């Protein structure tokens, strides 16, 4: 997916390039071109005029505009967010989407009347696409209640967290045992010289404390030895419905589906806001690397793009016939679209299980590998 831009925004594209060139070479391109600036004329023969903005991630200049734009745009949604990106692993974005849902429904939005917010995501799930960032991808999906789509990594990460929590509690129980043993030792020493009711009560209390701590330690150690649960289920988030998807070639042979490498960096909000650029949904693109995005808020451009793109993803395969599912999947009613996407995903699960061709390019994100990698 690419874009063509004309008009005043080229000034800012040029400025960004010239700044990077100057930083690298010391050559001041803008100064050298100043003499011909008055000769430049605005072209009006291309496409739909929009009010657009250039945004950057440029750590050398303290610029994190793309991150701010993503967080602000999802915060403003009242209907749906569509993200198509090579990576999907920037947890602050997931948190902001959840906060937006919580704030709206906490302020009186009625789910029965207005419906929930819908999040549609298309990203990579195979090794070539997801790369060496499976743990951060898990954290993103976990935050959105969809760790079920990454069950292998989710099982290991949750077990690590469980063991860490149990280990901390076990250490506390051992500390309580040690404290109780010290009190018992001190009380017994006192009893040799001062056998009083208060000393005996002191000893009895310490013995009870030791008994409780010992029982707690045994309970925790037994719990630590248990086999971790292999069942990872989706978690409902009030006011938010989430589809996490990836793509296959719709003409894939029945027993060998060909995965599509998702390389786009697109987000659409409510069929109005749109951003496209070089930034991935990960920490490096949002905060460290040099990235460039463009955004606008023209529904006359955004909505047709969304419908064409969703049509490509949900178009029936050669063995299918168009019906209401595929019509709803690209429609303007997001509740119906969400349901239709779910039906296509479910049908493709059945088709793959039965060695049939995909009914459409869209399939559910599913990665069962337990391989954990920690890069971004």
N, C-alpha and C positions, 0 to 999 in steps of 0.2 A: 504494500500500500504506500502510495507516495502522494505528494501534493505539489501544485504549481501556484505560485503567488506572484502578483504584480502590485505595483503601486507604492505608496509611501513606506510600507513595511519593509521594502527592500533596503531602505536606508539603515534600518536597525540590523538586518541580516549582514549588510556590508560592514557596519561598525563592529559587530562581533568578530567577523573574519579579520578585519584590519587590526583589531586589538590583539587577537591571537597571533597574527603574523608579526606584529611589532614585538610582542613578548618573546617570540622565538628568534627573530632576526635583527631586531632593532630598527628595521626599516619602517618609516612612517607613511603608510600607503594613503591614508586619508588626506594628509597634507599634500601629497603629490597629485591627488585627483581633484583637489578643491577648485582648480581653474576651470574644470568642465562641468561643475555642478549645475550652473545656470542653463546648460544645454539639455539637461535631462527633462523629458516630457512624460507626463502621466498617461499611461495607456488605459483605455476603457473598453477594449474589445475582447476581454477575456471573462467568461464565467460570471458568477454572481458577486456583486460587491459586498464585502463584509467588513465589520470593524474587528480587526485582528490584533493579536498581541504576541510578541516574541518573548519567550521565557528561557532562562538559562540555569544550568548548574555549572558553576565555575568556582571551584574551591580556592583557586589562586586569588580571586577577587571577592571572596566571601559571598558569592551568589548561590542561593538555594531557592530560586524563584519557582522552579518546577515542582519541588516538594510542597511549597506553600500553595501553589495553584491546585495540585491534586487534593490536598487536604481541605481547601476551601470549597472546591467544586463538589466533592462528595458530601460535605456538610450542608450544602444548599439543596440537595436533592429532595424532591417531594414525591417521586414516582419510581424511577429506576436508574440504575447505573450499569453501563455495559463497559467491560474492560477486556481488551484483546491485547495480550502482551507476551513476549518471549518468556519472561519470568513473572512470578507472582509471589513475592516474598518480602514485603515491606510492612511488618505488623502495625506500625502507626496508622497506615491507611485503613486497615481492617478495624482498628479501634475507633477511628473517626467515623466510619460508616455505622458502626454499632451505636456510637454516641448520638449520631443524627437521628437514628430510629428511636432511641430511648428518649431523647429530648422532645421529639414531636409527639409521641404517644403519651409521654408524661405531661405534656402541656394540653392534652385534650383531643388529640387526633383520634378518631374513631375507626378502628380497624374494620368493623363491619360496614361502615359507610364509605370510608376513604381507601380501604385496603392497606396492605402492608407495603413497605419498600421492597423492591426487587433488585437483586444483584445477579447479573449474568456475567460469567467469566469464561473466556476461552484462552487457554495457555497450553504449555507443553507438559507431558507427563513421562515421556520416555527418556532414556539416558542421554541421547543426543540433545534433547531440548532442555531438560531440567538441569543438566550439568552437575556441578559439584556443590549444589546448594539445597540438598534434600531436607536438612534440619530446619533452615529458615523457611522453606516452603511449608513444612509441617507446622511451624509456629504460626504462620499466616492462616493456614486452613483450620488449625485448632482454635484460633481467635474467632473464626467465623462459624464455628460449630460443625466443620466439615472434615475433621481428622479421619473420618471413615473412608475418605478417598485416598489416604496414604497409610493404610493399616500397619504395614510392616514397621515403618519408622515410628508411627504413633505408639505402637506397643512397646518398643524399646525406650522411647523418650518418657512415656508415662511410667514405665517400670523403674527407670532411673530416678524419676521424681519421687515415686513411692518409696524406693529404697533409701533415698536421701532423707525423706521425712521420718521414716521408721528408724533410721540410724541416729537421727538427732534425738528422737524420743528415747531410744535405747541408751544413749549417752547420758541423758537426764536421769533415767532410772538407775544407771550405775552410780552416778554422782549421789543420788539419794541413798543408795545402799551404803556407799562409803561414809556418808555423813551419819547414817544410823549406826553403823558399826563403831564409829568413833565415839558416839554418845554412849553406846552400850559399854564400851571399854572404860570410859570415864565414870559411868554410873557404878560399874562393878568395883572400880577402885575406891569410890566413895563408900560403898557398902562395907568395905573391910574396916573402915574407921568410924563410919557414921551410918548405922542401919536405921534409917528413919522412913516414915511413910512417904514423905515427899521424894526421897531418893528412889524408893521402890516404884513410885508412880512414874518418875522420870525414866527409869529403866523399862517399865512396861510400855510407855508411849514409844520409846525408841525401838523396842522389839516389834511393835505393831507397824511402825513406819518401815522397818526392814522387811517385814513380811509382805507388805503391800508393794514395796519397790521390787522385791524379788519376783513376786507374781507378775508384776507389770513387765519386767525384763523378759521373763519366760514367754509371756504372751507375745511381746514384740518380736522376739527371736523366732518364734513359731510362724508368725505372720511373714517375716522376712524370707522364710524358706518356701513359702507357697509359690506355685507356678503362676506367673502373671496371666491375666485374662487376655485371650486372643480376640475377643469380640470388641470391636470399635464401632460405636454407633454415632450417627449424626446427633447433634444437640440443637434443639429448637431455640432460636433467639427471638424474643418477643418483638413483633413489628418488622421483622426482616426475613425474607426468603432468599435462599442462595442456591444457584446452580454453578458448579465448577465443571468445566467441560474441556475437551480437546477435540482434535479433528482427524479424520482419516479420508483418504481418497474415496469419493463415492462410488467409483467404478472398481474398487478393490476386488480381487478374486475372493471367493467365499472362504477359503481356508488360510488366507494370508493377507490380512488387512494392512494397507500401507498407511503409516502415520504421516500426517502433514506437519512439517516443521513450522510452527507459529513464530513469526519474526516481527509481527506488527507491534506498534507501541501506540495504541489508540484507546481513548476513553470518551464515552458519550454519556451525558447526563440529561435525562428528561427530554430527549429529542431536541434539545436546544444547544446546550454547551457541548463543545467538542475540542479535544486536544489530540494532536498527532506530532510525533517527533522522534527523537533518538533515545529518549529516556526509558529504561526498563523500570518495572516495579520492583526495585531492590534498593538497598542502602547506598550502594556505590553510585547509581545513577541519580539518586535524590540528593546526595550530600558530597560526593567526592569527585567523580569523573567529570569531564567536560561534555555537557549535553545541551541540546537545543530543541525546544518544542514551540509549536505555534498553537494558539487557541482562539476560538471565536464563539459567538452566541447567536448564530443565525439558523433558525429552524429550517429555512428553505434549503440549506445545504446539509445540515446535520441529519434530518429525518430521512430524506431520500438515500443518503449514504448508509444509514443504519438498516433500512429496509432492503437495499441491494445486497449488503453484506450478509444479513441474516438469511436472505433468500439463497445465497450461495451455500451457507452452512447447513440449511435445513431442507434444501431442494431434494425431492424424492430421487432415489437412485434408479438405475435402469429397470429394476424389477418391481418398482413401486408405482402406484397411481396417485395422482394429486387428490387430496381430500381436505376436509376441514382442519385436520391437524396441521397440515403444512400452511394452510391459509392463516390460521391463528398464530403460527410460529413467527410470522413476520409482521403481524398486525400491530395496531396502535393500542389495543387493550392489553396491558402488561400482565394482568392476572391470567388471561387466556393464553398469552404467549408463554408465560412461565409453565402453565400446565402442558401446553403443546410440546415445549422443549423436554419436559419430563417424560412425556409419552414417547418421543423420538429416542431419548436416551434409553428408556426401558426396552423399546423394541430392538434397539441395537444390541443391548445385553443379550436378549433372546437369540437374535440372529447370529451373534458371534458364538454363543454356546452351541448352537445347532449347525455351525459351519455353513452359514448362509452369507450372502453379500450384505453390506450395510444398507439400511433403508435411506440413509442420508449421511452427509459428512460428519455431522455432530454426534459425538459420543461422550459419555460421562468420563470425567477424569478418574483414573484408577491406577495406582502404583502400589503393587504388593511387595516390592523389594524391601528387604530390611537394611540395605546398604545406607549408612549415614555418612554424609559429607557436610562440612561446616563452612565452606566458602560462601561468598555472597553472589 
